[in-house]
Amino acid sequence: MSTVALEPLFQLCSRKPSFRSRKPISLRPFFLPTCSSNLNDASFIFHHQPRRTLSPVHATSVTDTPTLHPLQCPQTITSTFTIDRTHMVKGKIFVRLDHGRDLNDWELTVGCSLPGKWILHWGVTLVQDVGREWDQPPLDMITPGSVPIKDYAVETPLKKSSLSAEGDTLHEVRIGLRAKFGISAIHFVLKDEETGDWYKNESRDFVVSLVDCIKADSDIIEPKRGLDFWPGNLGQLSRMFSKSKADENKSSESRVPERENNQPEGFYEEVYVTKKVLVSNSISVSTKKCFESGAVKDILYFETDLPGDVVLHWGVCRDDSRRWEVPPPPHPPGTVPFKDRALRTQLLPRKDGKGSSAQITLEEEFLGLVFVIKQNENTWFKYSGNDFYVPLSSSSNLLNIGNKEDLSEGVQIEKPSQQNSFFAFTDTVAYEIRNLVTDNSSEKNQKRKSKKVQLSIFEEIERLAAEAYNIFRNSIPGFSRPTTAEPEATNVEPEKTVAVPEKTVMEPEKTVVEATNVAETLSLESKICSATGTGYEILCQGFNWESHVSGRWYMELKEVASELASIGFTVVWLPPPTESVSPEGYMPKDLYNLNSRYGNMDELKDLVKKFHEVGIKVLGDAVLNHRCAHYQNKNGVWNIFGGCLDWDDSAVVSDDPHFQGRGNTSSGDSFHAAPNIDHSQEFVRKDLKEWLCWLRKEIGYDGWRLDFVRGFWGGYVKDYIEASEPYFSVGEYWDSLSYTNGETDHNQDAHRQRIVDWINATNGNSSAFDVTTKGILHTALEKCEYWRLSDVKGKPPGVIGWWPSRAVTFTENHDTGSTQGHWRFPSGKEMIGYAYILTHPGTPSVFYDHIFSHNKTEIASLISLRKRNGIHCRSTIQISKAERDVYAAIIDEKVAVKIGPGHFDPSSGSMKWSLAIKGKYYEIWEASQP
């Protein structure tokens, strides 16, 4: 099941003024005739198109009317929400070889029928060149508009050419071939610049073989057999071929006729592929009050252009708690109750055949209506992980829109004009922030509001600031648009408090949270959002891959707790505590059995207590994606669990063939070594929430490191965090970076986008390890290519460049380093990496093996400098240099850092600097008083 989250910036209706009140962007009052129970009349519906899309689902309009005669409708409000959902589109990549104008000339056409901004990345193999596969084509062969890529390839944009027989727009590029070029093969991959996806043959290229041989007495280029597909798949399109390899060969042979007299023949080959594209739909809700049968009633009209069967799952609420209840009849035709907690109404097709609609009539006694939308049995649309809410307040309770007086204590604030421009919009956001701040600073309100409500105010400020910066970043032309997220699906009922979203499409330009420095200036020390700490955390991974060997790791770590505190660490991450099939703890079995190879439960509690005594918070390593079974089912498959959580195979996802689960399909990637848990099951979520809360209370954990979060939707993590209320949480979302011909791509937007998507799915409640930054540091340091440390917009190229407050930076951990060494940091250059992450925004994490090594003193110095200058997760950064052999940046105008063998001198500017730390290939300065 998938959902789309929405976050409307402005709302109009509210029972009472509060810090969540919103001012609308624009109002256009209109008068209605007499009240009617038939809302199908078009005059009752008023739509606004969104001026700018702020989120995948966005409230775009609010319309009200003056008070009319009692027999008229005193108020009509229509809100339209734009929904960006993904839709699978099938198309084809094709290659065609035709005769040119001259009989001995040829024209090769490469095309794609899918929508997008397509780039052909291509090179050639020369007949007499056996040294390498790729060479840059001859100049006469390169089409206009191409861009050379070093000395081995060119990139040529595909142009819209015509419509296919199926009515699809074709994107093509045509390459002229002449015998004199001596080309034996053309290699290519396709790139969609809109998404950043490469259509590639699993680290291999598409290859068009052009010759069997070139005769000594002839200049003829003969086709060998058409498009040659190397073994493997198309990377991100790995399951999208429409035919097998054997079928391709057979088809290819059938399309190339027998050659007579050694004359060349043309050919045509195609591969069917699919792509996820964005489709915009909308949900419109119109509300009005009418005087009917001696009583005032609320009439709501729902309308959507979503295709397929659409069901409204709804209820009403009487107060601000928004607790669902079933209203008394009458109900719309076809409405059925759901567990005495909600109603389900099938939306009926509209007469024009475009979408569906429904009408609901309610008594005036209710404060609002709550609902979610289900489409085609498996897709749920919700409101930022919560329910849609439609207020039903009377016109007398509406906010006075024209009033410029602040709602808190009468503070006069000039309201910005409602011009259709970015600056007017940001002024409006600033106005909203000032309202929130003055409301919070009022002595009267400070006494009245609880701490929880005050923190909610800061969350609102953070979100408003981020959205303002959103629009600013979106208004700047970029090199290319980033990738959109892939949807995840499962089957979960909405009333179970979670629903899997169609991963919110968050473009990098629109996922910028560094603008939250507005909130920072108010109270960085206050915990603005759950599970994200204060912003000043410095994390220590308190184990390596071999720490279990001694059997007494908890006691060994307790001995160095004070030393870790003296170095400056504020948080420590401990290994998985549960009984496990593997000694390292990552194959958990009985979750409530805390006797592991690291020590027993009492030793763990003693260790946590010790860390608390020295001022260090403790993270537990929670493995929630999978669990090892205790028993076999009747087929001999291990998928029945014992211990305190004695689940059966309904707790296992159904799409992992290894474990024959009876649950729903997985909402993420499979971990094939153990049964993957189905988090869409209510009993599973309930048990895991109770387990996490038990660990918090019984052991004293302050937060979580979440293992293999690629395996399940981030919205479940949101639930677990809200239930266990940790101080800090970080997820391990680790997948491969983008590569071309074995070389690390400079643009890693698609990679960090996937991490950002996961963070967003948690509602921003959890951080994630910045794997993107680690990978880029690898290549920059190994190849002395420090230009990689700046993206096309002059920002850090990892997650810290987009969402620094949710990025946990690191150079090594128990998987990548230690005795596993899956992705080891460049040897001897570890301190260059730490010079980078310990001076930059984000939350830095230091590996245990590096602390207790010859690097201890240097690491301690870097941590001391970070704390001395107050560098935090949202610190500002100005990149001064990003060149071949040097990278330099200024952080918070307090610290200057240079890494790499090249030269950089911060003193060339107006500020005064003093050298604080110097190591091999890195130097750090601190700002000094002039």
N, C-alpha and C positions, 0 to 999 in steps of 0.2 A: 504494500500500500504506500502511496506517496501523498504528501501534502505540500502545499505552497504556503509559506509564511507571508504575512503582510504586516506592514507597520505604517499606518496612516499618520502623517505628521500633524494634521489639524483635524480636530473634531469640534462640532458646534454645540451639540445638545448635552446638557448635564443637569441633574437634579439641583445641584448646589454648586456654587463656585468652589473650586479646589485647585490644588497645584497641577492637576491633570487637565484643566480646562484648556481649550484651544480656540484660537481666533481663525476664522476661515480666510482663505486666500481671496475669494471673490464671492459676492452675493448678487443674485439677479432675481428680485421678487417678482412674482407674477400672481395674478388673481385667478381664482377658479370660480366656476359658476356655482351651482348648488351641489350639496353633498350627494354623492352617489355611491352605492355599494359596488358598482361596476368600475373597477380600476383599469379595465382594458382600454378605455378611451385614452388616446395618445396624449390628450391635454393634461392628463394627470401625471405624466412622467416627464421629467426634465433631466437631460443628461449633460454633463460637462465632459469634454475630452481632457485628459490630463495635460497640464502645461509642461510638465517634465516628469518622467518616471523616476520616482525616488526609491522604489523597491519593487520586487517582482509582483507584488499585489499591493495596490495603492488606492486609498480613498481619494477620489478626484473631485468631488463636488458636494456642496451642501446648499440647499435652496430653502428659504423660508418665505412666508407671506405675512402681511399685517393681519391683525385681528378683524374678522368679518362678522357678519350677522350670525347669531347662534345656529341658524339653519344652514349656514354655509360651512365649509371646511376652514377652521381658523388657522390651520398650519399644515403645510406639506413640505416634507424634507426628503430629498432624493440623494442618495450616496451611490456613486459608481466606483467599483473597484476593478482595476485592470489586473489581469492574471497572466503572467508569463509562464507558460508551461512548455515542456519539451514534447516534440512529436517526431516519431521516426519517419524519415523520408528515404525512399529507395531510389537509387540512381545507378549510374554506371560510369566507370572509367573506361575509355576506349582509345585504341590506337589504329590509325588507318594509313596505309601506304598507297599513294596514287602516282600515276604518271604526271610529270610536269609538262610544261609547254613543249620542251624538247623530248624526243623519245627516250633519250639516255638520261634525262633528269627525272628526279623523283621529289615528291612532297610528302613529308611525314606529318600527320595531324595527331596531336594528343589532346584529348578533351575529357570533360566531365559534365554530367547532366544534373549534378546536385547544386543547390544554391550555395553561394559562398564567394569569397574573394580568393581565387585560386592562383597559386604560383607554381610554375614548373621549375624544379631544381634539377638540372641535367648536365651531363657531360658525355664524352664520347670515348670509344676505344678505336685507336688508329690501327690500320691493317698491319703495319710493320712494327708496332709498339707492343712488345710483350712484357714491358716492365711494370705496368700498372693498369688497372681497369679504367680509371677516370682520367681524362684530359680535357682541357678547355677546347671547345670547338673552334675551327677556323673562323676568322673574322667575317668572311663572306656568308657563313652559315648562321651567324647569330642574328636573331630578329630584333628590330627596333624596340627600345624600351627595356632591354635586358640589362642586368647588373652582374658584373663579373664577381665570382666568389674565389678569392685567392687565385691560384693558377690551375685549378682543376675542374671548375664548374661555372655555370651561369644560372641566374634566376630570371625567368621570363614570365610576366603576368599573362594569364589566360584572359581572352576577351570574349564578351558575349557575341555570339555569332548568329544563331537562328533558333528556331523551335524544333524539337525532335518530333517524331511521329506521335509520341505520347503527350505532346504539348509542353514538355519541359524546356526551359532555357538552356542552351548548350554554351559552355565555356570552352574555347578552343585556342590552341596556338599551333601555327603551321611552320614547319622547318624545311627549308629547301635543301635537297641533297644532290650533289653532283659527283660524278665518278672521280673527278680530280681530287676531291677531298680525301679519298682513301679511308672512309669510315667503315668499320666492320660491325660496330654495335653502338647503340645509344642507351645510356643508363639514365634513369630518372626516378624521382619521387615527387609526389604532389603535396603541397602545403596549403591549408586553408588559413589565410591570415586573419579571418574573423574569429577563429577559435584557437589558432595556434597548433592545430592537430596536423601531424604528418601522416600521410597515407603511404605507408612504407611496407616493405615485405619482410618484416621481423628482422631488422638490422641488415637486410639485404635490399638490393634495388630492383625495380622493374628493369628488365633488359630486353631491348628490341634487337634481335640478331638480324643483320642485313645481308650477309653473304655466306654462301657455302665456300666459295673461292673466288678469287679475282684472276681471270685468265691473263696470261702474259701478253696475249695479242688482242685483248679487249678491255675497254673501259667500263664494261657493264657491271652494275651492282645488282647481284641477284638476291632475292629474299630467301632466307634459309627456311623458316617455317612460321614466321610471324612473331607475335608477342611471346616471349619466353618467361614463364613464371618460375622463379626459383622456389625450392621447397620452403615451406613455412607459411606464415600468414601475414596479414597486413597490419601488424602492430595493433593499434587501437581498433582496427576493423577485423580482428582475428577470427571472428565467427560470422563474417558477413559475405563470404563467397557463396555464390548460388550454385556452384557445381564443383565437382571433385577434380583433383589433378588429372585423373584418367580421362574424365569428361572433357577437360580443357584440351588435352593432347589430341583426343579424338576429334573434337570440334575444330581445332586448329588445322589438323590434317585435312579435314573435309572442306575447309574454306580455301585452301591453297591448291589450285588445280595443278595437274601435271604440267610440267614445263616442257615445251617443245622447242627443239633447236636451241636449247640453252638460253631462251629468252626469259627475262625476268617477268614476274607477275606481282600484282599488288595483293594486299591482304587487309583484312579487318578483324580485329579482336576486341573483346570487351569483357569486363568483369563487373558484376553487379555488387554494389556496396550500399550501405545505409549510413545515415548521418542523423544525429539529433539536432533539430532546429527549433528555434523558439516560435511559439504561436501565441498570440495575444487574444485573450477572451476577457469577458467582464461579467461581474455580478452587480446588479442594480437593485437597491432596496428603497422603495418609496413608502413613506409613512404619513398618515394624516389622521386627524381626529374628527369624528362626526357625531352629531346629535341624532340618535336613533332609538326609537321605542322608549323615550323618556330617559335615556342614559347616554353618557358620552362614551364612545368606543374608539379604539385605535384600529385602523385598517392598514395592513401592510401588504404591499405588492412586490413579489420577488420576480426578477427577470434575469435570465442569463442566456448567453449565446454559446455556452459550453455544449459540445456535441454529445450525442448518446443519451443514455438514461441518467437523469440527475435527480437525486433524492435530497430533500431538506430534512435534516435531523435537528430538531428544535425543541425548545422549552422556554419558560418564562422565569423571571426572577422578581423578587419584591424589594430587594435592598442592594446596597453596594457590594455585598459578598458575591453576588451573581450566582447564587446557588440555584441549580436547575430544579424546576418542578413542572408538572403537567397542568396546563390551564383547563378549566372546565369547558365542556362543549358549548357551542358547536365548533367542530373542527372541519377543515377542508375535506371534500370527498376523497375517499381512498386513504385517509390518514390512519395509521396503525400505531398503537402504543409500543414502546420499547422498554421492558423491564420496569415499568411504572416510574420511570425517571425522565422519559423524553417521548416525543412523538416523531413519526417519520411520515413525510408527505412527498409523494411522487409528483415532481413538477410535470405539467402537461404540455405537450407540444403547442407552440403558438400557431395561429392560423396561417401566418406567412411562411411557416416551415423553418424559421430561423430561431433556433433555441427553444426554450421552454419557460414556463412561468407558473406562479401559484399566488393565491390570495389568502390572507389570514385575518380574521377579525377577533379582537381581544377586548376584554373589559378594561376600564380605566385604572383598575386597582393595581396594575403591575407597573414596575419601574422600567423594565426593559425586556427585550427578547434576545435569547442567546441561541446560536445555531452553528452548525458546520454543514458543509456540502459534500455529498458523496457522488462521484461520477463513475459510472460503469463498474460498480461493485468493488473496485480496488483502489480508487484514488480519492483521497480526502483533502479538502481545502480548509485550512484553519487560519487563525489570526496570530502570527508569531508563536505558534505552538499552543496557543490558547483558543478560546471560542470567539466567534464573531459576536459582537454585542451591538444591539440597536436600541438606543434610549427612547423612551416613550414619554418624556416629560412634556408638560403642558407649555403653551406659549408664554405664560407668565413666568416660567422658570428659565426661559432661554436667557443667555448672556446678552447684555446690552452691547451689541457689536460696535456701536459708534462711540462708546465711552473710552476715553484715553486714560482713565484712572485705574491704577493698579488695584487688583482685587484684595491685596493683603492689608495695607494700612493707608490707603489713599495716596500713595506715592504717585506723583504726576510723571507719566512717561509718554513721550511723543510717539505715537504709533506710526510706523513707516507706511509710505504710500503703497498701493497695491498695483504697481506697474508690472508688466509682463517682462521682467528681466531678471538676470541672475542677481544683480545687486539689490533689487527690491526684495527678492526672495531671501537673501542672506540678512538683509535688514530686518525682515519679518522674524527670522529665526533668532536674531540677536534680541529683538523685542520680547520674544517668548522666553529666552534665557533670563533676561532682566526681570521679567515677571516672576519666574521661578525663584530667582535669587532673593528678590525683595520679599517674596512670600515666606521664604525660609528664614530670612534674617530678622523678620518682625518679632519683637519680644513677645507679643501676644500669641503669635502662631508658634513660636519656639516652645512656649509652655503647653500649648495645646497638642502639638504633634509628637508622636513617638519617634524614637530613634530609627525605627524601621521605615517610617514614612519619610523622614529626612533623607535617609539613604536612597530612597526611591526618587527623591527630587534630584539627587546628584546623578542617578542613572538617566533621568530624563535630560538633564543638561548635557551629559556625555553623548547621548544619542542625537540631540538636536545639533550639537557642534559638529558631530561626525557627518550628519546629513548636509549641513552647510558646506563643509569642505568637499563633500560628495559632489555637489553641483559645481563647485569651483574646479575640481579636477576634471569633471566631465566636460567643462566648457573649453578646456585646453586641447588642441588637436594632438592626437597621439600617433605613434608609429603604427600600431595595430590594436585591434580589440582583442581582449583575452579570451581564453576558452570558457565555455559555459560548463556547468557541472553536469555530471551524469546522474540520472534519476535513480532512486532506490525504491524498492517496492516491497510491501508485505501486507498482511491482512490484519488490521487492528481496528477495533470499534472505537469511535471517537470518545465515548463516555469513559474510556479507560485511562483518560488523562494524557495519553500520548498518541501521536499519529505520525507516520513516517512521511517526511516531506519529499516532494520532488526537489532535490537539493536546491536551495535558494540560489538563483543565478546572481553571483556577486562578482562584478567585474573588478579587477584590481583597482582601477581608478576610483571605484565607488565603495571600496572597502577600507577607506583610510580613516584611522582612528587617532592619528597623531593630533588631529584638531581637538581632541579631548583635553588638550592643555588648558582650555577654558575652565574645565572642571578641576584640573590639577591646581590652578592658582587658588581655587576656593578651598580645597582640602585634599591633597594627595594622600595624606596620612589616613584619611577616612577610607574605609573599604567601599569603593564606589559600586563594585559589582561582586556578586558572590564568587568565591573560589578563585579570585585573581589577586589576593594579597593586597599589599600596600603599594607595590611598584618598586620597592627597594630590595626585594629578595635576591639573595645570592645562594644558589643551590649547589649542594654537594651530593654526587651519587656515592652512597656509602657502601659500595661493594663492587666486586668484579665477577667474572665468570667462574672463578675458582674459589670464591669465598666460602662455599659450602663444605669444602674438603675437610677442614679441621673439625667440623661439627660443633664449634663453639664461637661462631662468628659474632653473635650478639655480645658476648663477653669481651671479645677482642675489640670490638668497635666502641664499647663503653669506655675502655681504657684511653681512647683518643678523643672522646667527646669534648673535653675541655680544650684540647689543642685545636680542634676544628673551630670551636667558638672563638678562640684567640686569633685565628687566621682571619676571621670575619664572616664565616658562613652563617646564614640565618635559617636555612632550611636544609634538611638531610633527607635523602630518598633511600629507604630501606628495601631489601629484596622481598619477593613474595613470601608471605608468612605461612601459607597453608600446606597441609600434607600434599605431596605431589609425586606423580609417577617418575618425573625427572628430578634429580637432586637439586637442580638450580631453582625449582619452584614454579616453572612456567607451564607445567602440565598438572593443574590442580585437580584434586579428587574430592575430598571431604572438606568443604570450605570452613567448617567450624572446628576442624582439627588443626590447631596451630602449633603442633609439634613437628618441626621441619628439620632439615639438615643444618640449618643455621643456629638452631637452639630450640628450647621449649617455650611454652607460652609465658611462664613466669619470668624467664630471662628476657623475653621480648618486652614485657611490661616494665621490667627494671631498666632496660635500655632506653625506652621511651621516656621514662621518668627522669633519667639522667640527662638526656638531651634537653628536656624542658627546664631542668635546673640551671643549665648553662645558657639558656636563652635561645635554643634552636628548635624550630618547628619540625615535625616529622611527617613525611609522606609514606603511606603504605603502597606497595606495588599490587594493584588490584587487577587480576586476570579475569575479565568478565566475558570475553568473546567465546571461550571454549572451556570444557570441563571433561575430565576423564571419567568413564563409567565404572561402576562396581560389578555389574552383571551383564551377561549376554541375553539377547532376546532369543526367540525360538529359532531364528535363522543363524544363530551364532555370532551376531553382531553386538559389539560392546556399546550399548546405548541406554542401559537402565542404571539409574544412579541410586546410591545408598547414602548412609550417614544422615545428618539432620535434614538435608534437603534431598528427599528420596523421590526425585522426579522420574517420570517414565519417558518413553521416546517421543512424546508430544512436546517435550522441551527442546528437541533437536530439530534444526532446520531441515526441510524436506528436499532441498536441492543439492545436498552433499551426498554423492552416491556411495561414499565409504561407510556411512553410518545409518542409513535407512530411517531418518527421522520422520515423524508424522506431524511436525509443526508446519508453520508457514514457510514460504521461501525466504532466503536470507536477505537482509537489508544491506549487505556488504560483501566483501571478499571472503572466501573460505580459507580457513586454516585446517589443512587436510590431515594433520597429525592427531586430532582429537575431535570429538563431536562439537560442532558449533551450536551454541545456545540460541534459541529462538526468543529474542527479547520482545517480540510482539505479543507473547503470551502474558496475560495479566498476572498469573500466579508466579511466573518467573520474575517479572519486575518487582512484585511485592516481596518475594523472598530475597532478592538481591538488595533491595532497599533496606530491609530489616537487617541483613548481614552487614552492610556498610555502616548502618547506625550502631550496630552492636560493636563493630571494630572501633568506632569513634569513642564509644562509652567505655568499653571493657579494656581496650589496649591504650587508648589515648591518642590515636592517630589524629593529626591535624588536617590531613588532606590525602590526595591520591595521585599516584602516577598510574595512568591507565594503559594497559598493555594492548597492542594490536587493535587499535580502535578503527582500523579500516574494515574490520569484520562486521560492524553493526552501526546503524544510523546514529549520528550525533545527538538526535533528539532524545534518544533513550538516556544518553549521558546527562542531558539537561535534567531529566527526571531524577536520576540518581544523585546528582549534585544538589538539587533542591531538597531532596529527602534527607541527605546526610549532612548538608550544610558545612562543607569543608572550608578551611581557610585558603587553601590553594589546590589547584588541580591542573595536571598537564597530561595530554594524550600523546601516544606514540602513533602518529600517522606517517608511515614511512613507505614510500614507493619510489620508483626509479625516476631519475631526472630525464630530460630530453637530450637525445644524442643524434648527430648526423654523421654517418660514415665513421662511427666510433669516436667522434670528437664531441665534447660537451658543448651544447648550444650556449650561446651568450644569453639569449632570451629564455628564461626559465619561468615565464609568467604562468604557463599552464600548470607547472608543478606546484608553485606556491599557491595558485588558485585552488587546487584541490585541498590543500591544508586549510586555507581560509574558509572554504566551503564547509569543512568539517567543524571548524570553530564556530562558524555562524549557525550551523545546525544545533550546536549546544546553547544557542542564544547568547553566545559570548561568555558563557559561564565557565569555560575551561580554556586554558592555554594549550599550545601544542608545540612539540619540539620543532625547531626551525631546520628541518632536514635540507631545505633549499640552500640556506646559507652555508651549511657544512659542505655540501657538494661543490658549491662554487669556490669556496676556500681551497678545497682539494686541488682543483684545476689551476686556480690562480697561483698557488704556491708551487705546485709541481712544475708548471711550465713557464713560470715568471711572466704571467699574463694578468697583471694587476688591474688592467682596464676592465676586467670582468666584474669588479666590485662596485660598479655603478651601472644602473639600468639605463634605458633610453631616456628616462626623465630625470636623470641625475640623482636618483634615490638608491639606497641599498637594494641589491637585487633579490634578497631573500624575503621572508615573511616580515622581517623587521622594517622593510621598506613600505609595507602596506598596513600592517596591524601590529606595531611593536609591543603594545601592552599585552598582547596574547602570544608573543613569540618567546619560546625558551631556547636560547642559542646554546650550542655545545660543539665540541671538537671530537669527542670520543665517548663511548659508553661500553657496557659489558658485551654488547653484540658486535659493535664495529671494531673495538680494540681488544684488550685483554688477550686470552689465549684463543678466542674465536677468530678475531681479525677479519670479520666479513667485509669491512670497508675502512681499513685503517687510515688514520690521518697521515699525511706525508711525514716520513721519519725525519726526526731532527728539527722539524719546523712547528712542533706543537706550541711553543711559546709565541710564535708569530700569530697563530690562531687565537691564543688567549689574549694577546695584546689587542686583537680586534674585538672579540666578544665582551671583554671586561671593560672596554671603554665605550662601547656602543649601546644604544637603547635595546630593549628586550630584557629578559631575565636570564642571566648567564648561568650555566651549569658546568661544574668542574668534575672531571672523572677522578675517582679515588686513586687509581694507579699514578696519575700525574701529580697528585698532591704529595703522596709519600714517595717521592723520587728526588732526583737532583734538582728538579724544577720548583720545589716547595717554596724556596725563598722568593723567587721571581713571581710566582703566583700570589703569594701573600702580599708582595709589594703592589701588584696590580689591583688586588681587592682593596687594599688600604687606600690607594689613589681614588678608586671608584667611590668608596664611601666618603672619603674626605671632600670630594667635590660634589657629592649629592647626585651623582648620575643615577637615573632610574629608568624604568621600562619605557617611559614616554619621552625621554630626553630628545631634544632637537639635534639634528645633525646636518652639517654643511660639508659636502664632499669638495675638497680643494683640488685634489689630483686623483686621476684614475688612468694611469698610463701603463706602458708595457712593464716597467720595472719598479713602479712606485704607486702607492695609494696613500692618500692623506686626507684627514677630515678634522673638522672642529666640532666638538660636542658641547652643547649648552654654553658656548663661548667661554668655557672654563678649561677645557682640555683639548689639546691638539695631539693627534697620533699620526705617525708615519710608519708604514710597513713596506718591506721590499728593499732591495739594494740601491734603488735610485735616490735622488736628492730631494729634500723638501725642507724649507726653512720658514716656520710660521712668523718669525720676527719681521718678515718683509712687509707685513701689514701694519695697521695702526696700533694694535694691541701689543702689550709687553708680555713676553713668555720666558719661562725659566725651565730648563731641562730637568725633568723629575726622574725618569727611568730610561735606561738605554740597555738594549739587549742585542742579540744577533739578528740583524735585519729588522729591528723596530726601535723607535724612539717615541717618547711621550713627554709632552710639555704641559705645564700648568700656567694659567694666566696669573700674572703678578701685578701688583699695584705699580702704576707709573711713578 
